[in-house]
Amino acid sequence: MDALLPALLGLRPRGPSRAALTARLGGRVVVVTGASRGIGAEVAGRFARVGARLVLLARDEGALEAVAAGIRRRGGEAAVLAVDLRDTAAATAAADRILAEFGAPELVVSNAGHSIHRAVLDSAERAHDVTRTAGVNYLGPVALLLRLLPAMAAAGRGQVIATSSTIVDIPAAGWSAYAGSKAAFEGWLRAAAPELARHGVALTSLHLPLVRTAMSAATPAYRDAPALRPVDAAKLVARAVVRRTRLWSPWWSRAAGAALQAFPALADGALDGWERRLARDAGAGPGAGAAPDAGSGASEAAPR
Ligand SMILES: NC(=O)c1ccc[n+]([C@@H]2O[C@H](COP(=O)([O-])OP(=O)(O)OC[C@H]3O[C@@H](n4cnc5c(N)ncnc54)[C@H](OP(=O)(O)O)[C@@H]3O)[C@@H](O)[C@H]2O)c1
């Protein structure tokens, strides 16, 4: 049963064959944001093994260098570029450096992100939660892409893969800042996709469910919930490269999303009840008590 439930929920995907991934990415420039740990580091390692030339972005230069050193030790190629994507001017400058030093990328994995779990009613003094999540989950990634996409379109090829979240299908209570920022980027990608397709550039959105990383570990309520491992998330990204997927979302997330659209008022009650039950079981969550950050069950990984 322990292995069956994750499989039924689509949490143990198969990746593409090494040959198929090599054909797509061998010798090509691949930009991965949020590559200093978690899903991004796993994706970078997987693509380096098929001969991609990696450009790794995040804020923590030391952690990026450690990921790049691991790749080089195994014979791969990786360069690092430290940038805080909440600074849109810095994101633009990073894109210009990528184009000048490596040319148009074949693939951009727009993966850097930050999640915050905090009740709206605990956020009266925290408008910066909204600007922080919007910065890294939407504004910075768009600023980076606005510079990279014309070069990719001119080359007539390429792909952007965003590691979005099932929060876009199921906007769970307690996650308003995160859900808003992810939905904003999703809307941008959806509108941009048909424009870019004309130029041979595919835009892909992966609605990932819970993944066991530093990000999810910050929320004790999700400790025992079924989840992807980073290696599974990297397989989904790799599969999307080979299939040039437009949108992937687990079957249950799509079904729940459709039901929430059809019955929004019922959905609000169900989502609030679900969040309260999780919070009660874990002794955490909005309004439930134990708090790794700032009281009232709020949580986020490594805020800075
Ligand atoms: N974990 C989950 O349950 C889950 C579920 C669905 C979707 N996702 C999405 O998957 C992506 C990766 O998540 P993860 O679980 O691997 O999280 P993680 O382990 O916390 O890694 C986040 C990455 O983003 C980088 N980052 C954060 N803020 C940044 C900023 N201002 N500028 C540049 N880089 C920044 C971090 O590096 P620095 O701190 O060095 O900057 C790190 O490399 C995120 O977009 C997340 O929303 C995660």
The ligand as an SDF file (V2000), in Angstrom:
LIG
                    3D

 48 52  0  0  0  0  0  0  0  0999 V2000
    8.3900   21.5000   -2.9890 N   0  0  0  0  0  0  0  0  0  0  0  0
    7.1290   21.4460   -3.3740 C   0  0  0  0  0  0  0  0  0  0  0  0
    6.2720   20.8340   -2.6900 O   0  0  0  0  0  0  0  0  0  0  0  0
    6.6870   22.0920   -4.6630 C   0  0  0  0  0  0  0  0  0  0  0  0
    5.4240   21.7710   -5.1730 C   0  0  0  0  0  0  0  0  0  0  0  0
    5.0000   22.3860   -6.3620 C   0  0  0  0  0  0  0  0  0  0  0  0
    5.8170   23.2690   -7.0210 C   0  0  0  0  0  0  0  0  0  0  0  0
    7.0490   23.5550   -6.4960 N   0  0  0  0  0  0  0  0  0  0  0  0
    7.8530   24.5520   -7.2030 C   0  0  0  0  0  0  0  0  0  0  0  0
    9.0880   23.9740   -7.5840 O   0  0  0  0  0  0  0  0  0  0  0  0
   10.1020   24.9860   -7.5900 C   0  0  0  0  0  0  0  0  0  0  0  0
   11.3120   24.4950   -6.8130 C   0  0  0  0  0  0  0  0  0  0  0  0
   10.9120   24.2240   -5.4860 O   0  0  0  0  0  0  0  0  0  0  0  0
   11.7780   23.3640   -4.4500 P   0  0  0  0  0  0  0  0  0  0  0  0
   10.8100   22.5310   -3.7200 O   0  0  0  0  0  0  0  0  0  0  0  0
   12.9670   22.7460   -5.1140 O   0  0  0  0  0  0  0  0  0  0  0  0
   12.2150   24.5380   -3.4520 O   0  0  0  0  0  0  0  0  0  0  0  0
   13.5880   24.8480   -2.6820 P   0  0  0  0  0  0  0  0  0  0  0  0
   14.2880   23.5860   -2.3240 O   0  0  0  0  0  0  0  0  0  0  0  0
   13.2120   25.8020   -1.6210 O   0  0  0  0  0  0  0  0  0  0  0  0
   14.4450   25.5720   -3.8260 O   0  0  0  0  0  0  0  0  0  0  0  0
   14.0600   26.8350   -4.2930 C   0  0  0  0  0  0  0  0  0  0  0  0
   15.1180   27.3130   -5.2660 C   0  0  0  0  0  0  0  0  0  0  0  0
   14.7440   28.6380   -5.7110 O   0  0  0  0  0  0  0  0  0  0  0  0
   15.8390   29.5310   -5.4530 C   0  0  0  0  0  0  0  0  0  0  0  0
   15.3450   30.8620   -5.1190 N   0  0  0  0  0  0  0  0  0  0  0  0
   14.5160   31.2110   -4.0930 C   0  0  0  0  0  0  0  0  0  0  0  0
   14.3300   32.5280   -4.0550 N   0  0  0  0  0  0  0  0  0  0  0  0
   15.0820   33.0440   -5.0930 C   0  0  0  0  0  0  0  0  0  0  0  0
   15.2920   34.3620   -5.5720 C   0  0  0  0  0  0  0  0  0  0  0  0
   14.7440   35.4260   -4.9750 N   0  0  0  0  0  0  0  0  0  0  0  0
   16.0970   34.5240   -6.6620 N   0  0  0  0  0  0  0  0  0  0  0  0
   16.6670   33.4560   -7.2560 C   0  0  0  0  0  0  0  0  0  0  0  0
   16.4880   32.1920   -6.8430 N   0  0  0  0  0  0  0  0  0  0  0  0
   15.7110   31.9930   -5.7720 C   0  0  0  0  0  0  0  0  0  0  0  0
   16.5730   28.9040   -4.2570 C   0  0  0  0  0  0  0  0  0  0  0  0
   17.9370   29.2860   -4.2190 O   0  0  0  0  0  0  0  0  0  0  0  0
   18.5390   30.4840   -3.3120 P   0  0  0  0  0  0  0  0  0  0  0  0
   17.8780   30.3980   -1.9590 O   0  0  0  0  0  0  0  0  0  0  0  0
   20.0020   30.1710   -3.3250 O   0  0  0  0  0  0  0  0  0  0  0  0
   18.2200   31.7340   -4.0500 O   0  0  0  0  0  0  0  0  0  0  0  0
   16.4760   27.4290   -4.6060 C   0  0  0  0  0  0  0  0  0  0  0  0
   17.4920   27.0810   -5.5210 O   0  0  0  0  0  0  0  0  0  0  0  0
    9.4650   26.2540   -7.0260 C   0  0  0  0  0  0  0  0  0  0  0  0
    9.1040   27.1160   -8.0620 O   0  0  0  0  0  0  0  0  0  0  0  0
    8.2190   25.7280   -6.3280 C   0  0  0  0  0  0  0  0  0  0  0  0
    7.2010   26.7010   -6.2720 O   0  0  0  0  0  0  0  0  0  0  0  0
    7.5070   22.9920   -5.3570 C   0  0  0  0  0  0  0  0  0  0  0  0
  1  2  1  0
  2  3  2  0
  2  4  1  0
  4  5  1  0
  4 48  2  0
  5  6  2  0
  6  7  1  0
  7  8  2  0
  8  9  1  0
  8 48  1  0
  9 10  1  0
  9 46  1  0
 10 11  1  0
 11 12  1  0
 11 44  1  0
 12 13  1  0
 13 14  1  0
 14 15  2  0
 14 16  1  0
 14 17  1  0
 17 18  1  0
 18 19  2  0
 18 20  1  0
 18 21  1  0
 21 22  1  0
 22 23  1  0
 23 24  1  0
 23 42  1  0
 24 25  1  0
 25 26  1  0
 25 36  1  0
 26 27  1  0
 26 35  1  0
 27 28  2  0
 28 29  1  0
 29 30  1  0
 29 35  2  0
 30 31  1  0
 30 32  2  0
 32 33  1  0
 33 34  2  0
 34 35  1  0
 36 37  1  0
 36 42  1  0
 37 38  1  0
 38 39  2  0
 38 40  1  0
 38 41  1  0
 42 43  1  0
 44 45  1  0
 44 46  1  0
 46 47  1  0
M  CHG  2   8   1  16  -1
M  END
$$$$
